[in-house]
Amino acid sequence: MQIQANKVAKYLNKDPRNFTKKDIIKFIEGNEIRMLNFRYVGGDGKLKTLNFSVSSSKYLDRVLSAGERVDGSSLFKNIDSSSSDLYVVPKYKTAFLNPFSSVPTLELLCSFYTPEGKPFESSPENILSQAERAFKKITGYEFHALGELEYYVIAPKDPLYPMNAQKGYHEAYPFAKWEALRCEAMDAISGAGGKLKYGHSEVGFIRTQDDEMSQQEIEFLPVNAVDAADQLTIAKWILSSIGYKYGVTLSFAPKISVGHAGSGLHFHTCLVKNGKNAMIEKGDLSLNAKKTISGYMSLAKSLTAFGNTVPTSYLRLVPHQEAPTKICWGFRDRSALVRVPLSWYKAGNMAGDINPGINNVNFKTEHGQTVEFRSADGSANIHLFLAGLCVAARHGFEMKNSAEVSKKFFADKNSKKGNAKFGSLPSSCFDSADSLKADRTIYEKHGVFSSSVIDSTIKRLKSYDDKNLSETLYGKEDEIKKLVDEYLYC
C-alpha cells in the first residue's frame, strides 16, 4: 500500500506526475471545490497568486487548458510595459488542497509563456528547467537536490523552560518551543506534495529583553531540481502562513542577531541515472561526484549572487558560526563550503544489532550519498540558485582538469589551520555581483541564463552599495539591528 499525504493524489489514486486536466476537473467536481488559485514565482523569486472562482465547467476547462494572461512588466523588470503580456499555465502535477482557506480551494503552480506560446526565458522556473536539460544532455545524468530549510520563530519571551543560547540543536519540547508549529507545517507541506525527510529544532536560541527566538529546520528528500525548488517555495509560503496564524514572526533571514547562529539554506545534491545514485563508486566517492564538487569550487563566488542576495547574508558568512567562509570541501566538516556527509553506504545491519529478528537491513539506494553546498541562505532566489548549482556541476564535467581541481580544494579535517590557503567567499552583495560578472559566460552557455537576468541580478546586487559593510557596521548595534529588521522578511 502506498502512503499518500496529498489528498488530490489519494482521491484520484494516481501519481501526481500523471495527472491530466480530466483528473483535475474530476477532483474539483467530486470535492465541491469553489476556488482555484494559480501560484507562480516572479522575477524577484517570490510567490505570486491569481484567484479564480469556480463558477462554470466551461470556464474551468478554459482556464485549465489555456491558463490566464498577466502583466509581465509588473512581475519581471526586464519587460517593457508597452508589450508586457505573458501567460501563466498550470502544471497539473502540482495540484494540492489549500490548507488554510475556509472555502474549499485547489492550488496549482504555473509556468510562464510568451504571447507566441513559448516558455518565457527569464522566468526562474524556466531557467532551472533549461539548466536541468543542459546538464542531462552534457553528462547523461539527472541533477537531484534537497533543501534544508532553516528559520527562526520570534515570539514574546516565555519564562518557563528556557534554553541556553546556541544550545537548541535537536532539543525537545517544552525546552524547544514551537514544535507544534513545525509539525503542523510539515503535515501541510506533505499534503502539498512536499517530500520530507525530517524536522527538528536547530542550534539557535536567542533571548532579548522582550522576545525569544527559536531556530528550527525542516529537511526534504532528494527529487529533481525543479520539483525541489517548487516544494521549497510552497514550504516557505506554508510556514509563513502558519506563523501568521499563530501570531508570531517567522523569519528565513540569514542573520537576526550578531554572534548567534544565522539561518542557511543548505542544498544536498546528487547525480542519478536509471533511478540509481551515482555518487559512490567501488566504495569511494565517484569521479563524477568529484567533477561536481570541482564545478562548485570553480563557481563558488558567483553562486552567492543567487544564494545570498541581501546585505545581511554577509553577516552570516563569518567564522565560528557553522557558516562557510573559505572555498574548500571535505568529509563531514561543517565549516567547509561543500561537505560530503555521512551516508549509509558502509553502515551494515545496525537495526538488526539492537532489534531481534531483523537481518540484512540495507538502505544503500534509498539513503544515497549526497554532496552538500552550504553557503546559500533564506534570501536565495531558490529556482535561480538551483539553476546555478546545476550549471556549476555541469561546468565541472566540462572542465578538462576536474580531478586536479577537486584535489586542490580538498581540506583535511585535521588541517583547519591550513585552510587560510583557500580563497574566500564574497563579503558583500557588491563583491558577489563582480564575481557573477566575471563568470557570466558560463551561466549563459547552452542558453540557460538569459543575459537580461544576469544584467538585472548584477544591477540589483550593486544597488545595495554594501561594499565593506561588515567593517562599517562593526560595533554599531543599533545600525545592525536596523539593517536586520529591514531584511527580516527576505
C-alpha positions, 0 to 999 in steps of 0.5 A: 500500500502506498502512503499518500499525504496529498489528498488530490493524489489519494482521491484520484489514486494516481501519481501526481506526475500523471495527472491530466486536466480530466483528473483535475476537473474530476477532483474539483467536481467530486470535492465541491471545490469553489476556488482555484488559485494559480501560484507562480514565482516572479522575477524577484523569486517570490510567490505570486497568486491569481484567484479564480472562482469556480463558477462554470465547467466551461470556464474551468476547462478554459482556464485549465487548458489555456491558463490566464494572461498577466502583466509581465512588466509588473512581475519581471523588470526586464519587460517593457510595459508597452508589450508586457503580456505573458501567460501563466499555465498550470502544471497539473502535477502540482495540484494540492488542497489549500490548507488554510482557506475556509472555502474549499480551494485547489492550488496549482503552480504555473509556468510562464509563456510568451504571447507566441506560446513559448516558455518565457526565458527569464522566468526562474522556473524556466531557467532551472528547467533549461539548466536541468536539460543542459546538464542531462544532455552534457553528462547523461545524468539527472541533477537531484537536490534537497533543501534544508530549510532553516528559520527562526520563530520570534515570539514574546519571551516565555519564562518557563523552560528556557534554553541556553543560547546556541544550545537548541540543536535537536532539543525537545519540547517544552525546552524547544518551543514551537514544535507544534508549529513545525509539525503542523507545517510539515503535515501541510507541506506533505499534503502539498506534495512536499517530500520530507525527510525530517524536522527538528529544532536547530542550534539557535536560541536567542533571548532579548529583553522582550522576545525569544527566538527559536531556530528550527529546520525542516529537511526534504528528500532528494527529487529533481531540481525543479520539483525541489525548488517548487516544494521549497517555495510552497514550504516557505509560503506554508510556514509563513502562513502558519506563523501568521496564524499563530501570531508570531514572526517567522523569519528565513533571514540569514542573520537576526542577531550578531554572534548567534547562529544565522539561518542557511539554506543548505542544498544536498545534491546528487547525480542519478541515472536509471533511478540509481545514485551515482555518487559512490563508486567501488566504495569511494566517492565517484569521479563524477561526484568529484567533477561536481564538487570541482564545478562548485569550487570553480563557481563558488563566488558567483553562486552567492549572487543567487544564494545570498542576495541581501546585505545581511547574508554577509553577516552570516558568512563569518567564522565560528558560526557553522557558516562557510567562509573559505572555498574548500570541501571535505568529509563531514566538516561543517565549516567547509563550503561543500561537505560530503556527509555521512551516508549509509553506504558502509553502515551494515545491519545496525537495526538488526544489532539492537532489534531481534529478528531483523537481518540484512537491513540495507538502505544503500539506494534509498539513503544515497550519498549526497554532496552538500553546498552550504553557503546559500541562505533564506534570501536565495532566489531558490529556482535561480540558485538551483539553476546555478548549482546545476550549471556549476556541476555541469561546468565541472564535467566540462572542465578538462582538469576536474580531478586536479581541481577537486584535489586542490580544494580538498581540506583535511579535517585535521588541517583547519589551520591550513585552510587560510590557503583557500580563497574566500567567499564574497563579503558583500552583495557588491563583491558577489555581483563582480564575481557573477560578472566575471563568470557570466559566460558560463551561466549563459552557455547552452542558453540557460541564463538569459543575459537580461537576468544576469544584467538585472541580478548584477544591477540589483546586487550593486544597488545595495552599495554594501561594499565593506559593510561588515567593517562599517557596521562593526560595533554599531548595534543599533545600525545592525539591528536596523539593517536586520529588521529591514531584511527580516522578511527576505 
